[in-house]
Structures are given as structure tokens and as C-alpha cells.
Amino acid sequence: MPGVVFEILKITGGEPGNNPVVTFTVKNKQGERLDPSRLPNLRLVVAWPTADYKIAVEEDARKAKASGDGSYTYKFKYAIPSDATGSGAVGIQGFTVVDIKKPNGDLIKAQRDVGFNFVRYFSITDKEPMPRRKAVKIENCNVCHLKLATHGEMRNNTEFCVMCHNAGQNDHEKRDSAKGRMPPQSVHYKRLIHRIHTGANLGEPFVVYGGTPAKPGAIDFSDIRFPGDRRNCVKCHVPGANEPPLPAGLLPTLIPQPDGSMKALQPITSACVGCHTAEPAKLHMETMTFNGQESCVTCHGVGRSFAVSKVHQR
């Protein structure tokens, strides 16, 4: 395929109360410029804070203005709130449609040629932009998936995925459209991915509503089998990134309840309960949490008797 190559050159106007302005380029693999207005899909996502995303806003960027040097600028309609702090991020997605000629001369028509999700960081109140911590690498995912690409192949970089799959995100919209059973399911990235990969060993149903806006539907992950030992954390994780204590500023995962309320799972519990779903394990995590403070590090921290590196990694 000719390829689609995105690059975000700079982000200005990201201070509290302002609308971020993004300067970017779109080219093919040969370096030839592509016109954003001619792409079937081109969207920018702004999210903040990078300490742990809680807000993500997606906008159509096909009406970006040409700068005359091959780059384009897009000003978000969304304004950074006046009380926002820290740093933010902007990511890009999109594709062209091409016909592919097979060796025998036959054409495969209307195939999506999707760009890699470039992500760039900007300051809101920080002196210098603070990137979001990297817990996993897309290269690790692609050892098994070859090329991980979801949502119509347009999301293909874990650094981009975590922007929308944040601590407060759930499947309410798709579930409601499909008239699915409530309450909604949290799709916070770490909970979602741990549960998907635990699959058949989860011990309880895990059904998420997804699909296109026109055809939403239930996706049942209860028959998924993991190709390896799930205790081998570094199969997916950056070494050390998943060991408590975790960095300050991480948000609790909000789990919708039948009565419409939200149950807050603290950061370590949220990750661990993705796999450890047996009732004794759940009770242990709840017992070790008081007033939103987790004491997991006492036994499971680095160098402790039951450190993650001792009981998980192989």
C-alpha cells in the first residue's frame, strides 16, 4: 500500500482556558503530501492530564488549514478548562482507501490504508510537557497480534488507546443503543486488557458492547485463551512498570453499579482484579484498602515477600 504517515509537529495554545492548535503533516511512505480534506477519516484526539487521563475529546480534522509549507493547522473547538493542570496529549488517526492489484492482475477494491497513531505531548501548567507513563509497548502486543489494530484498524498504538480508554470510560453509549442489559461495563484500558487476555480463566462473564455506531453489539470474551503464561508480565509490560508502588496521580477505575452509582477501584486493585476474580482474592483486595488507600505494597512491593517480580514474572 502507498501508506499513510502522520506527524504532529507542534501544539500551541494548550494553556488553561485556551483551544489547542495542532500543526501536523500527512504523507505517504514516499514522502508525498496527502490532502486532509480528501481523506475519508482524519481525527485528532486531545486528552489530559498525562499523569492519568480523565478527559478525551475527539474532533474531525479534515477542515484543517494549509500552512503553505506542506503542513496543516487545526484549532480544537474544545477548550482546556480553566482549572486544568499538568500536561496533555494529542493523537491522530485516519486512513485513505485504495485498490490493491494482486499478482494475477485482479483488483481488491476499497481497502483501508491506515496511518499509525502519532502522539505528541504539550504543557498545560507544567514547565515542560510530561509524557504519559509507558506501561506496555505496542511492539510487545505485535509479537502475538502481528499488527494490533482495532476500531476499523484505526487505533494501532497503545500510547493512543489509553487516551480514550481512561479510568471513567465505559460502554454505556453502545450498550444503550443495542438495548443491552445494564449496568455498563468499564473499558478502562488496564481492566479491559487484563480481562480480555484472562478470558476462559476469568471465572465470570465479561461482555463489552462495541461495534460501529450503526451496528453496536455484545462481545463476549469468555472463550479467549492466552498463548502462554499470564504470570509472565513482561510479555506485554515494560519491565518494572507494573510493580507497586505505582506513580502518584493515578485515578481509580469507576465501575458502574446497578443502582446508577459508581464503585471506585483503586489503581492497584483495578489491575489485579482483572485476572484475580475469585471471591477470596476480591475480599483480600478490599480488606487491604481503607479510605481509598491501598496497602498492597506492604507485601507485593519491590523486594517484599510476595513481590510481583517473584510471583509473576518468568
Residue pairs with C-beta under 8 A, 6 or more apart in sequence:
1 98
1 100
1 111
1 113
2 28
2 29
2 30
2 96
2 98
2 113
3 28
3 29
3 30
3 113
3 115
4 26
4 27
4 28
4 34
4 94
4 95
4 96
4 113
4 114
4 115
5 26
5 27
5 28
5 29
5 115
5 116
6 24
6 25
6 26
6 92
6 94
6 115
6 116
6 117
6 118
7 24
7 25
7 27
7 118
8 22
8 23
8 24
8 90
8 92
8 118
8 119
8 120
9 23
9 24
9 25
9 71
10 22
10 23
10 120
11 20
11 21
11 22
11 23
11 90
11 120
11 121
11 122
12 20
12 21
12 23
12 122
13 19
13 20
13 21
13 75
14 20
14 80
14 88
14 122
14 123
14 124
15 80
15 123
15 124
15 125
16 80
16 81
16 82
16 83
16 84
16 85
16 124
16 125
17 79
17 80
17 81
17 82
18 79
18 80
19 75
19 76
19 77
19 78
19 79
19 80
20 46
20 75
20 76
20 78
20 80
20 88
20 90
20 122
21 73
21 74
21 75
21 76
22 44
22 61
22 73
22 74
22 75
22 76
22 90
23 67
23 71
23 72
23 73
24 44
24 61
24 64
24 71
24 72
24 73
24 74
24 92
24 118
25 33
25 70
25 71
25 72
26 33
26 34
26 35
26 36
26 39
26 42
26 72
26 94
26 115
27 33
27 34
28 34
33 70
34 96
36 42
36 61
36 62
36 63
36 64
36 72
36 94
37 62
37 63
38 96
39 62
39 94
39 95
39 96
40 95
40 96
40 97
41 93
41 94
41 95
41 154
42 60
42 61
42 62
42 64
42 92
42 93
42 94
43 58
43 59
43 60
43 61
43 92
43 93
43 94
44 58
44 59
44 61
44 74
44 76
44 90
44 91
44 92
45 56
45 57
45 58
45 59
45 90
45 91
45 92
45 93
45 160
45 163
45 164
46 56
46 57
46 59
46 76
46 78
46 88
46 89
46 90
47 53
47 55
47 56
47 57
47 88
47 89
47 90
47 91
47 163
47 164
47 166
48 54
48 55
48 80
48 84
48 86
48 87
48 88
48 89
48 124
49 84
49 85
49 86
49 87
49 88
49 124
49 249
50 86
50 87
50 88
50 89
50 121
50 129
50 130
50 131
50 132
51 86
51 87
51 130
51 132
51 247
51 248
51 249
51 250
52 166
52 167
52 249
52 250
52 251
53 89
53 132
53 162
53 163
53 166
53 167
54 166
54 167
54 168
54 251
55 166
56 163
56 164
56 166
56 169
57 76
57 78
58 164
59 74
59 76
59 77
59 78
61 72
61 74
61 92
61 94
63 74
64 72
64 73
64 74
65 72
65 73
65 74
66 72
67 73
80 88
80 124
84 124
84 125
85 124
85 125
86 124
86 125
86 126
86 130
87 121
87 122
87 123
87 124
87 126
87 129
87 130
87 131
88 121
88 122
88 124
89 119
89 120
89 121
89 122
89 131
89 132
89 163
90 119
90 120
90 122
91 117
91 118
91 119
91 120
91 157
91 159
91 160
91 163
92 115
92 117
92 118
92 119
93 114
93 115
93 117
93 154
93 155
93 160
94 114
94 115
94 154
95 112
95 113
95 114
95 115
95 152
95 153
95 154
96 112
96 113
97 110
97 111
97 112
97 113
98 111
98 113
99 107
99 108
99 109
99 110
99 111
100 107
100 108
100 111
101 107
101 108
102 108
112 152
112 153
114 149
114 153
114 154
114 156
116 156
116 157
117 154
117 155
117 156
117 157
117 159
117 160
118 157
119 157
119 159
119 160
119 163
121 129
121 130
121 131
121 132
122 129
123 129
132 159
132 162
133 241
133 247
134 159
134 238
134 241
135 190
135 237
135 238
135 241
135 242
136 158
136 193
136 236
136 237
136 238
136 241
137 158
137 238
138 148
138 156
138 157
138 158
138 159
140 235
140 236
140 237
141 148
141 158
141 236
142 148
143 235
144 227
147 156
148 156
148 158
149 155
149 156
150 156
150 161
152 212
155 161
158 189
161 189
162 189
165 187
165 188
165 189
165 192
166 188
166 189
166 251
167 188
167 251
167 252
167 253
167 254
167 270
168 188
168 251
168 254
169 186
169 187
169 188
170 184
170 185
170 186
170 187
170 254
170 256
171 184
171 185
171 187
171 208
171 209
171 210
172 184
172 256
174 180
174 209
174 210
174 211
174 213
174 216
175 181
175 182
175 184
175 185
175 209
175 216
176 182
177 213
177 216
178 209
178 211
178 216
178 217
178 218
180 209
180 218
182 256
182 258
183 256
183 257
183 258
183 260
184 209
184 256
185 206
185 207
185 208
185 209
185 256
186 192
186 253
186 254
186 255
186 256
187 208
188 253
188 254
188 270
190 253
190 270
190 271
190 274
191 253
191 265
191 270
191 271
191 273
191 274
192 208
193 236
193 274
194 271
194 274
194 275
195 202
195 206
195 221
195 274
195 275
196 206
196 221
196 224
197 224
197 226
197 230
197 236
198 224
198 226
198 230
198 274
198 275
198 277
199 206
199 221
199 222
199 223
199 224
199 225
199 226
200 222
200 223
200 224
200 225
201 226
201 230
201 275
202 221
202 222
202 275
202 277
203 277
203 278
204 277
205 220
205 222
206 220
206 221
206 222
207 218
207 219
207 220
207 221
207 222
208 218
208 219
208 221
209 216
209 217
209 218
209 219
210 216
210 217
210 219
211 217
211 219
228 235
229 235
229 314
230 275
231 311
231 312
231 313
231 314
232 312
232 313
232 314
233 242
233 308
233 312
233 313
234 313
242 271
242 308
243 301
243 302
243 307
243 308
243 309
244 268
244 294
244 296
244 297
244 300
244 301
244 302
244 308
245 297
245 301
246 267
246 268
250 267
251 267
252 264
252 265
252 266
252 267
252 270
252 292
253 264
253 265
253 267
253 270
254 262
254 263
254 264
254 265
255 262
255 263
255 264
255 265
256 262
257 263
264 292
265 273
266 289
266 292
266 293
266 294
267 294
268 294
268 296
268 300
269 285
269 286
269 289
269 294
269 296
272 281
272 285
272 296
273 281
273 282
273 285
276 282
276 285
285 296
288 294
288 295
288 296
288 298
289 295
297 304
298 304
299 305
299 306
300 306
300 307
300 308
301 307
302 309
